[in-house]
Amino acid sequence: MKKILILFSHPKFEKSRANTILVDHVKNKEGVTFHDLYEKYPDFHINVKAEKELLEQHDVIIWHHPFYWYSCPPLMKQWIDMVLEFGWAYGPNTNALESKTCLNVITTGGSKELYCSQGSNSFTVNQFLRPFEQTANLCGMTYFPPFAVMGTHNLDDEDLIIHAKQYSDLIDLLQQDYTLGDFKGCAFLNDIPELNNA
């Protein structure tokens, strides 16, 4: 069974109904390490050595965060800047993260309809996530499509629980030998048949 590291970053987690429900469904699963960056580093002083060791111990890396200004909260960006160093994560003769799987799990206040060329945000979520995709590529990781819970302000608890169960089921799939080819053609991992046949 593959080991999964959820790098969670939310500066107002205690106020996030959507993320609370999502996290509650996955944080205690077997083979999952739930790592809350804001809880661990409230002073933003990241222990780079410890973070590298965590990455080395896991097969699947999940960046779980709200979609803040079309990206991630500042602590996650700082984590990326500091931990994924040249000479370790990327560069000549480096393979610390090679062959690991990486993906984003995000929540957005805006609905899916707002994230398109005709919507008020002009671009798709996948287009906004290109820097994460290229970061994964540069580090030799395989980047999967995102799992996205969108329009969270308009979802009731029952809707959120459905998404949370899908997230939990996705974790189960990622712990098996799923490859990028298994998800081909899906803009979001939410859309794969295995998460919608239950």
URSUL-V455904 format. One record per residue. N is the residue number from 0. RES is the residue in three letters. D_LAST is the distance of its C-alpha to the last C-alpha in whole Angstrom. Layout:
n->N res->RES d_last->D_LAST
n->N res->RES d_last->D_LAST
This chain:
n->0 res->MET d_last->22
n->1 res->LYS d_last->23
n->2 res->LYS d_last->24
n->3 res->ILE d_last->23
n->4 res->LEU d_last->25
n->5 res->ILE d_last->24
n->6 res->LEU d_last->27
n->7 res->PHE d_last->27
n->8 res->SER d_last->29
n->9 res->HIS d_last->30
n->10 res->PRO d_last->33
n->11 res->LYS d_last->32
n->12 res->PHE d_last->29
n->13 res->GLU d_last->30
n->14 res->LYS d_last->30
n->15 res->SER d_last->26
n->16 res->ARG d_last->24
n->17 res->ALA d_last->21
n->18 res->ASN d_last->22
n->19 res->THR d_last->22
n->20 res->ILE d_last->19
n->21 res->LEU d_last->18
n->22 res->VAL d_last->20
n->23 res->ASP d_last->20
n->24 res->HIS d_last->16
n->25 res->VAL d_last->17
n->26 res->LYS d_last->21
n->27 res->ASN d_last->21
n->28 res->LYS d_last->19
n->29 res->GLU d_last->21
n->30 res->GLY d_last->22
n->31 res->VAL d_last->22
n->32 res->THR d_last->25
n->33 res->PHE d_last->25
n->34 res->HIS d_last->28
n->35 res->ASP d_last->29
n->36 res->LEU d_last->32
n->37 res->TYR d_last->34
n->38 res->GLU d_last->34
n->39 res->LYS d_last->35
n->40 res->TYR d_last->38
n->41 res->PRO d_last->39
n->42 res->ASP d_last->42
n->43 res->PHE d_last->41
n->44 res->HIS d_last->42
n->45 res->ILE d_last->40
n->46 res->ASN d_last->41
n->47 res->VAL d_last->40
n->48 res->LYS d_last->41
n->49 res->ALA d_last->38
n->50 res->GLU d_last->36
n->51 res->LYS d_last->36
n->52 res->GLU d_last->36
n->53 res->LEU d_last->33
n->54 res->LEU d_last->32
n->55 res->GLU d_last->33
n->56 res->GLN d_last->31
n->57 res->HIS d_last->28
n->58 res->ASP d_last->26
n->59 res->VAL d_last->24
n->60 res->ILE d_last->25
n->61 res->ILE d_last->23
n->62 res->TRP d_last->25
n->63 res->HIS d_last->24
n->64 res->HIS d_last->26
n->65 res->PRO d_last->26
n->66 res->PHE d_last->28
n->67 res->TYR d_last->31
n->68 res->TRP d_last->34
n->69 res->TYR d_last->31
n->70 res->SER d_last->31
n->71 res->CYS d_last->31
n->72 res->PRO d_last->33
n->73 res->PRO d_last->36
n->74 res->LEU d_last->36
n->75 res->MET d_last->33
n->76 res->LYS d_last->35
n->77 res->GLN d_last->38
n->78 res->TRP d_last->36
n->79 res->ILE d_last->35
n->80 res->ASP d_last->39
n->81 res->MET d_last->40
n->82 res->VAL d_last->38
n->83 res->LEU d_last->37
n->84 res->GLU d_last->41
n->85 res->PHE d_last->43
n->86 res->GLY d_last->44
n->87 res->TRP d_last->41
n->88 res->ALA d_last->38
n->89 res->TYR d_last->40
n->90 res->GLY d_last->43
n->91 res->PRO d_last->45
n->92 res->ASN d_last->44
n->93 res->THR d_last->41
n->94 res->ASN d_last->38
n->95 res->ALA d_last->37
n->96 res->LEU d_last->33
n->97 res->GLU d_last->33
n->98 res->SER d_last->30
n->99 res->LYS d_last->28
n->100 res->THR d_last->25
n->101 res->CYS d_last->25
n->102 res->LEU d_last->23
n->103 res->ASN d_last->23
n->104 res->VAL d_last->20
n->105 res->ILE d_last->22
n->106 res->THR d_last->22
n->107 res->THR d_last->24
n->108 res->GLY d_last->26
n->109 res->GLY d_last->27
n->110 res->SER d_last->24
n->111 res->LYS d_last->23
n->112 res->GLU d_last->26
n->113 res->LEU d_last->28
n->114 res->TYR d_last->28
n->115 res->CYS d_last->29
n->116 res->SER d_last->33
n->117 res->GLN d_last->33
n->118 res->GLY d_last->32
n->119 res->SER d_last->34
n->120 res->ASN d_last->33
n->121 res->SER d_last->34
n->122 res->PHE d_last->31
n->123 res->THR d_last->28
n->124 res->VAL d_last->26
n->125 res->ASN d_last->26
n->126 res->GLN d_last->30
n->127 res->PHE d_last->30
n->128 res->LEU d_last->29
n->129 res->ARG d_last->31
n->130 res->PRO d_last->33
n->131 res->PHE d_last->30
n->132 res->GLU d_last->29
n->133 res->GLN d_last->33
n->134 res->THR d_last->33
n->135 res->ALA d_last->31
n->136 res->ASN d_last->33
n->137 res->LEU d_last->36
n->138 res->CYS d_last->35
n->139 res->GLY d_last->34
n->140 res->MET d_last->30
n->141 res->THR d_last->27
n->142 res->TYR d_last->26
n->143 res->PHE d_last->22
n->144 res->PRO d_last->21
n->145 res->PRO d_last->20
n->146 res->PHE d_last->17
n->147 res->ALA d_last->19
n->148 res->VAL d_last->18
n->149 res->MET d_last->21
n->150 res->GLY d_last->23
n->151 res->THR d_last->22
n->152 res->HIS d_last->25
n->153 res->ASN d_last->23
n->154 res->LEU d_last->20
n->155 res->ASP d_last->20
n->156 res->ASP d_last->19
n->157 res->GLU d_last->16
n->158 res->ASP d_last->15
n->159 res->LEU d_last->16
n->160 res->ILE d_last->13
n->161 res->ILE d_last->10
n->162 res->HIS d_last->12
n->163 res->ALA d_last->13
n->164 res->LYS d_last->10
n->165 res->GLN d_last->9
n->166 res->TYR d_last->13
n->167 res->SER d_last->12
n->168 res->ASP d_last->10
n->169 res->LEU d_last->12
n->170 res->ILE d_last->15
n->171 res->ASP d_last->13
n->172 res->LEU d_last->13
n->173 res->LEU d_last->17
n->174 res->GLN d_last->18
n->175 res->GLN d_last->18
n->176 res->ASP d_last->20
n->177 res->TYR d_last->18
n->178 res->THR d_last->21
n->179 res->LEU d_last->22
n->180 res->GLY d_last->22
n->181 res->ASP d_last->18
n->182 res->PHE d_last->18
n->183 res->LYS d_last->21
n->184 res->GLY d_last->21
n->185 res->CYS d_last->18
n->186 res->ALA d_last->20
n->187 res->PHE d_last->18
n->188 res->LEU d_last->15
n->189 res->ASN d_last->13
n->190 res->ASP d_last->13
n->191 res->ILE d_last->12
n->192 res->PRO d_last->9
n->193 res->GLU d_last->8
n->194 res->LEU d_last->7
n->195 res->ASN d_last->6
n->196 res->ASN d_last->4
n->197 res->ALA d_last->0
